[in-house]
Amino acid sequence: MECKQWAVVVGSTGAMGAVIVRRLAAAGLRVLAVARDADALASLVAATPGAVACPADIADDAAIDAIRSHLDAPVRIAVHGPGVATAGGVLEAPPAALAEAVNIKAGGLLRLMRAVDERLQRGSRVVAIGGHYGFEPSAYAATAGVANAALANLVRQLSWAYGERGITTHLLAPGPADTPRLHRVAEQRGARAGLDAQAAMREMRAESAIGEFTTLEQVAWGIELLLAPEADALAGSTLFMDAGRRKGMP
């Protein structure tokens, strides 16, 4: 009996990653959940039939073999969604924090690709989760802005590198989601503007055309959507899921 195809999810124990793991497992895939926190992974896997734990730090090259060693069947989709530290705005963020963020986002995606490369086949998807600040620079989100901008460039490069094998690469750029991480960003934004965190959150919500944050379930839906054969047409592109925040033309 042929083994089920794999979904590999990096950053699986974060608020967003856990929802993605559950969604892909419900779609009938075996999910290799990759994260640094072994205890959080154990809890996620125990609550998610079809999920397998892979403790690994995607910021380290050792993650390549750790992920590769679990894979015994084709990888249908590989999702790269680790978070980066909120180190403040561009005026105060330590330069080393930007380097670390780029290592996690861009370097981590390359490590994931090295790990899954031999298990990818025609129709496989590679999905990187970037973010709004990679396309709409802000003075208060230095690490997210720089790292996600680098990620967008890398996704385009990988699209050309893997396209001839029929493997498509995609970037999801969600708008802010109401998570603990967003509350930390709001605190930093509020501190710069002399506002409390709740006032900053209200300002950020109002920046959406529909007055909403993106939900984690919406992001997971977008990833599952890319499993459809028709998503070939989205190769190399960015799927903006920002609840109408962008004002500029793509």
N, C-alpha and C positions, 0 to 999 in steps of 0.2 A: 504494500500500500504506500502510495507516494505521500511524503510529508507535506504538511501545509506550507504554503509560502510564508516568508517572514515579513514583518514590518519591524524596522529598527527605529527606536525613538530615543534620541539623545536629549537629556534634560527632562527625563520622564517623571521625576518626583516634584517638579515645580507645579504651581497651580495650573498652568496651561498644559504642561506635559502630561499630567495625570489624566486630564480630560481627553487628550488625544489618544493616550494608551487605551483607555476604556472604549473609545469610539472605534478604533481600528480592530480591537479584539472582538467587539460586537459585529464587525463586518466579516468575521470569519478568518482573520489572519492570526498567526502566532506572532506575538509582539515581544521583541527583545527590548526590555526597558533598561536604558543605560543612564546611570547617575552615580555621583560620588558617595552618597549617603546610603550605606548598606542597610541600615535599620529602616529608613524610609522606603527603600526599594522592597524590602521584605513585606512591609505593610501593604504596599501597592499591589504586589503580586498575589498576596493572600486574598485580596479583595477583588481580583480581576482574573477570572478564568481565561486561560490562553496566553497569559503574560509570563515571561521568564526574566529573572533578575540578572543583570550584568553590572556589578559594581566596577566603575572605571571613571577616571578623570579625563575628560576629552581635551583638557589643556596639556596633557602629557602624551608623548608618543607611545607609551605602554598601552594606551587605550586601543591601539590598532589591533594588536594580537588578542587583547581581552575580548573585543567584539568579534573578531574573525573566528575565534575558537568555538563560539556558540553556533555558528551558522552551518547547517547541514542541508539546506535547500535554497532555491532561488529567493532573492530579496525582491518583493513586489514594490515596496516603498521604503525609503530611508528618510527620516525626518530629523533635521538638526535644529533643536530649539532650546539650547542652554541660555540661561540668563546671565547678565553681567552685573557687576557691582555698580551701585549708584554712587559715584564719587563726587557729585556736585557739578557745578557749572564750569564753563571753560576758563573762567578767571581763577578758580581755586582747585580744580582737579589736578592731582599729581600726574606728571607725564607718564610715570610707570603704570598708572591705572588705565590709561588709554592703550598702552602696549599690551597689557594683560587682557583687556577687552577684545582687542583685535586677535590675539592668540586664541581666545576661547571661541569667538565667532568665526573668523576666517580660517585660522589654523585648525580649529576643531572640525570644521567642515571638510578640510582636506584629509584629516585623520579618519573621519568617517568614510570618506570615499576610498581611501586605501584599504580599509577594513572590509568593505562590502563589494569592492570592484569585481572580484571573480564570481560573485553570486548575482550580479546584475544581468538582466537579459532584456531582449527587445520588449518594450512596453513597461519596463520598470520606471519608477518615478523617484527622483531625488528632490526633496522639499526643504528649503531653508526658511526659517522664520526670522525675518528681520523686524522692521518696525517703522512707525511713522517718522521718528526723528532722523532716520537715515536719509529721508527725502525732504524733510522740513526742518532744517537746522534750527536749534534753539540754544540760547545762551546758558540754559540751566540743565541740560542733559548731555554732557560732553561724551561720556563713554558710549552711551546708546547711539548717539548720532554718528560718531566716527566709526565705531565697529560695524554698525548696520550699513553704512555707506560702503565700507570695504566689502561686506558680504554681498551687496548687490552687484558689484563689479565681478566678484569671484563666481557668482551664479552664472553670469553671462559667459565667462570663460569656460566653465564646465559644460555649459549647454553646447558649445561648439566642439569641445573635446569628446563628449559622449554621444552627440547627436548621430554620428555615423553608425553607431551601434543600435540606434533606435531607442536609446535611453534619454528621457527628457528630464530637465532640471528646472525647478521653479522657485520663485521667491514669494512668500506671503509677507505682506507688510500690514499687520493689524494696527489699528489705532490704539490708544491707551485702553487697557482693560482694568476694571476695578479689582485690583489685587493688592496684597500687602506691598509689593514693589512700587505700585503707582502711588500709594500713600507716602512712601519715602520720597519719591520724586516731588510730590505735592508739597511736602514739608520743606524741601530745598528750594522749590520755586517760591513758596510763600515767604521764606526767610529773605530772599532777594527783594521781594516786593513789599515787605512789611505786612504780610497777611498771615492769618493762621492757616493750618492745613486744610480745614474744611472750606474756607473761603477760596483757597487755591483749587481745591477739587471742583467747586462750583464753576470757577472760571474755566477750568479744563473741560468740563462737561459742555459748557456753552460754546466751545470752539467747534463742536460738531454741528453739521447742518440740521440734524434731527435732535440735537440736544441729548445725545446718548454716548456712552462708552461702548466699545466693542465687547462682546461677551466671549468667554472662553469656549462656550458651545458653538458659537459662530465660527471661530477659528478652526475647531475640530471638524466642523461640517465642510469648511473650505478644503481642508486636507483630504477628507474622504472623497470630495468631489473630483479631485485630481486623479483618482483611480479609474475614472471612466475613460474608455478608449478615445472619446472625443477631446480629451484634455491634451492630446498630442499637439493641438493647435496653439496651446499656451506655452509651448517649449521656450525656455529662456526668458519668459516674461514675468512681470511682477503683478500679483493679484492684490490690489489695494483693498483692505477691509477696515477702513478707518471711519466708518459712519459719516462720511462726507466732510472730512476735515481739510483735505487738500484744496487749496484755492488755485494753484498754478496748473497749467497744462502739463501732461506727462512729458 
